[in-house]
Amino acid sequence: MKLVNIYLVTSFLVVSMPALAAAQQTKTIPQIGYLSSNDAATDASRADAIRLAVRDRGYIEGQNIAIVYRYADGKRDRFSDLAGELVRLNVDVIVVAGGDLLTQAVKNATKTIPIVMTGTGADPVEAGLVKSLARPGGNVTGVTLLNKDLGGKRLEVFKEAVPKIGQVAVLYDPAIPPNVVEVKDVLPAAARALGLAIKPWEVKTADGFEKTFAALRKERPEGLYVLQGPLMRSNQKRIIGFALEHRLPSMYSTRESVDAGGLIYYGADLTDSYRRVAYYVDRILKGTKPTDLPVEQPMNFEFVINLKTAKQIGVTIPPEVLARASKIIR
């Protein structure tokens, strides 16, 4: 009888041990929720850069980390629903690849899941997303790129690169609060100091571009300044195509636009900023609370000139300006 019992116990252990080992090996890996205001194609360079930066910190997608992607395709009415989806999936951290409105939608959807900003948008304190840069005070932290504050500097760089410009058309989405502040307060003051005339052009929907382009054909401005936002990003090719067709020098507040054929970008070094996003993700996954991670401002800036575009539209960039560029696309 004892021999039978020993045999049964031994058999049970032999059968059970592989199952127990398998259960231990299938431990759940952390999940990163990635929410973009754009479509997948437009956002690809940013998503890839952040994924590589996270990988450099030891997190390999599909092995020890999972990334759940959601894209709003430039439609603000999808922000809340997509944020809710990620919250219901109970991801460990949500990376917000969009501006203040998208970050606010995620913040409204959860008070507990950590949220990491990628830098798009205005001052997060003014936007009500954090209490202060040093002590965020909630579940939101990350990077701010000071886009609004850079408006005057961009206009100055634009004038230096293309001295002949006098009248500049400014494309912006009035639904983006920082854009409105930049158009009403920042750019006019900078333009007066530079002897420039600026004229704002509101574009509220994708259908509004053709009407605006038709008006610009009649106005014949000497330069085009494009503010960022989901609508502008999702219609990036149309904007760049219009500028190229009409040989219009253009300044952008997003680096991707210049990589795609725009003339000039001046702003935060995005590669450096994406590395910092990975830093926040790493710290949070290791247990640090967002409120204990100060929001960072950019330390490095880049000045990118697309010389191929300059030649295509017949613009000669002064040699001393080219010498200051951090990158020249030839």
N, C-alpha and C positions, 0 to 999 in steps of 0.2 A: 504493500500500500504506500509506504514511504517513497519507494522508488518511482511509483507512478506519479506521486505529487511532485517530486523533484523534476521529473521529465516534463510535466505540464508547466511548472514555473519557468524552467529553462526555455521551453518552446515559446512561452509568452514573451520572455525577454528578447529572444532572437527576432521574433516577429515585430515587437514594439519598438526596439531601439532605432531601426532605420526610419520609422515613421516620426519618432521624436526628433531625430536629427534633421529630417526634412522640414518639420515644423519650425525648428530653430532657424534653418537656413532661409525660410520664406518670410522672415521678419520684414515688416513694412518699411519702405525707404521714405525719406522726407519728400514732400511734394512742394514745388514752387509754382504758384499761379502767376502767369504772365498775361497781363491785360493791356492791349494796345488800342489806341483810339483810331488806328489806321487799318488798312487791309494787310494781309500777310506779305504781299509782294512789296508794297511801299515800305513796310516796317522791317524787311528782311535784314538789312545791314545792321540795324540797331539790335534786333533779336539775336543775330549771329554773334555780334560783338559781346553782348552781355553773357551769352551762353559760353563763349570761349573764356571770358574773364572768370566766370564761375568754375569752369573746368581747371583753370590755372590754380585755383585754390583747392583742387582735389575732388571736385564733385563732377562725376561723369554721368551724363544723362543716360538712363537705362540701366545703370549699374548700381550706383549708390545715391542717385537722385532722380526724381521724375519731374518733368516740367509740363504743366498743363497750359496750353495756349488758347487765348480767346481774343478775337479781333472785332472791333466795332465798325470797321469799314467806313470810318469818317462820319458815322451817324450817331449824333448825341443821344437820340432817343433809345439807343441800345445800351448805354452805359450802365444803367441801374440793373437791367436784366443780366448782363454778363457778369457784373460784380456779384450779383446774387448767386449765380451759378458756381463761381469759385468758392464762395462762402459755404454753400451747401456741400461742396466736395471736401470741405474741411482741410484745405491746403495749409501748409505750415507757415507760409509767408506769401504775400502778393506783391509782385513787382509791377508798378504802374508806369507804363510807357505812354504817357500822355500828360496833358496839362492839369490845371486846377480843377476843372469841371469833372474830369475822369477820376482824379484823386478823391474829390469830395463824394462822388458816387460810391466809391469803394468804402470810404470812411463811414458813409451813411449805412452801408450794408453790414459792417462789422465793427465792434468796439474792442474785439479781443485778438483777431488775427493780425500779426504785424504787417504793416504796409511800408514798402520802400519806394520812394519817389526817384525817378531817373533824371530829374532836372528840368523837364519841360514845364513852363508856367512862370508865374510871377513870384514875388516874395511870399513864401508859404505862411509867414506870420500875418501879413496883410490879408491873405486869402482865407485866414481862419483855420488853416490845416494843422498848425502847431502853435503852442503858446509862445515859444521863443526858439531861436536857432540852437542855443546852448542846451536848453531843457525842453524838448518837444512836448512833454507832458501827456502823451496819449499813446496811440498805437501807430502813429505815422512818423517816419523819419526818412533820411535819404539825402539826396543831392538837390541843390537849387543852382540854376545856371545864370541867374540875374539877367534874364533876357530883356526885361523892360529897361533896366538901368543901362544896358549896353546900346540902346537905341541911338543916343546922341553920338556915341563913339563910332557906330556903324555908318552913320551919315557922314561923319568926318572922314572916315577911311574911304568911303564911296567917292567923295569929292576929290580926295587926293589921287585916287586911282584913275578917275575920269574927270579931269579938271574942267572940261567943256560943259558938263551938265549944269543946267540952271533950274529947270523945272522937273520935279520928281513926283511921279504918281505912286501912291502908297496903297497897296492892296491889303485889306484886312477883313476879318470876320468880326462884326460887332457883338457877337454872342460871347466872345472871349474877353472878359473884363480887363486883363492886362493890355490887350491890344488897344482898347478904347483909351486907356490912360496914356499909352505911348503916343497914340495919334493926336490926342487933345492937348497933352502937356509936354511930353518929352521931345518929340520931333519938332514941333513948331519953334521951341526955344533954341534948339540946336541949329535949325534951318536959318533962323534970323542971324545967328552968329557967323554962319558960313556963307551968307548971301544967297541962299537957295530958296526957291518957292516950292512948297509941297502941297499936293492936293490929294486928300484921302478918297478912296473908292471902296465903298462897302460891298462885300459879296456875302450874301446870307445862305445861298444854296448853290448846288452844283449847276443848276440851270441858269444862275445869274452871271456866270462867267462870260457867256457869249454877248450878253447885253453890255457888260462892262468893257469887254474887248472892242466892241463896235464903237463905244464912246471914246475909248482911248485912241482908236485909229483917227478920229476927228481931232482930238485934243493934241496929239503928237507930242507927248512929253519926251524929255531927253534922258530920263532914267526911270527905272522901276524898282521900288523897294517893297519886298514881300514879307509880311509878318507871318509868324508861324501859327499853326492850329490844325485840327483834324481835317477841316475842309480844304485848306491850302495843301496839306500833305497828300491828300487823296486825289487832288487835281494838279499835282506837281508837273506832270508831263505837259498838260495843257498850258500852264503858265510859262514854262520854259520854252515850249514851242512857239507861243505868241511872241515872247521876247526875241527869240532867234529870227523869226520871220520878219519882224520889224526892226531888226538890228538895234535892239534896245538894251543898253547896259543895265545890269540888274544886280541888286544886293539882296541876300537872303539871310534869314535868321536860323536856317538849318543847313548843316554841312552837306546832308544828302542831296540837297537841291543843286549844289555846285558840282558834286560828283556826277550828277545826272545831266549837266549841261548849262547850269546857271553860271554867272560870271564871277561873283565874289561872295565869300562867307567870312564874317568876322565874329568870333564868339569863343565860348569855352572849348577847350580841347576835349572832344567827345570821347576819344579813346581813354583818356585819363579818367573822365567822369564815369564811364562804364566799368572801369576797374574798381572804382569806389562803390558802385552799386553792388558788385560781387563781394566786396568787403562787408557791406551791411548784411547781405544774405548770409554770409559765413558766420558772422558774429551772432545773428539771431538764431540760426540753426544750432549754435553751440550754447544757447541759453540766455544771451544778453537781451534785456528788454529794450524795445524801441525808445522808450523815454530816457534811457541811459546812453543813447547814441546821438550825439549832437548832429544837427543838420549841417552839412558841409557846403561851403561856397567854393567856386572854382579857383584853383591856384594857377592853372596854366591856360593860356588862350592861344588860338590859332587864327592865322590870316591866310585864307586859301584863295588862290586866283586860278581860274580856268583859262589858261593862255590859248588853248585851242578855240574856245568860245570867243575870246577877244579878237582873234584873227578872223574868225567867221563873220563877226559883225562889224569888222573894220575899226576896232578900238585899239589904240596904242597905249599900253600902260607905261607910265614913266619908269625909267630904269631904277631910280632910287626907291620907288614903291615896290617894284619887283624884288629888290634886294631885301626888303623887310618881310616879304611873304614867308610863312613857315612851310608852305607847300605850293608848288606850281604844277598844275595839271597840263601836260603838253600833248 
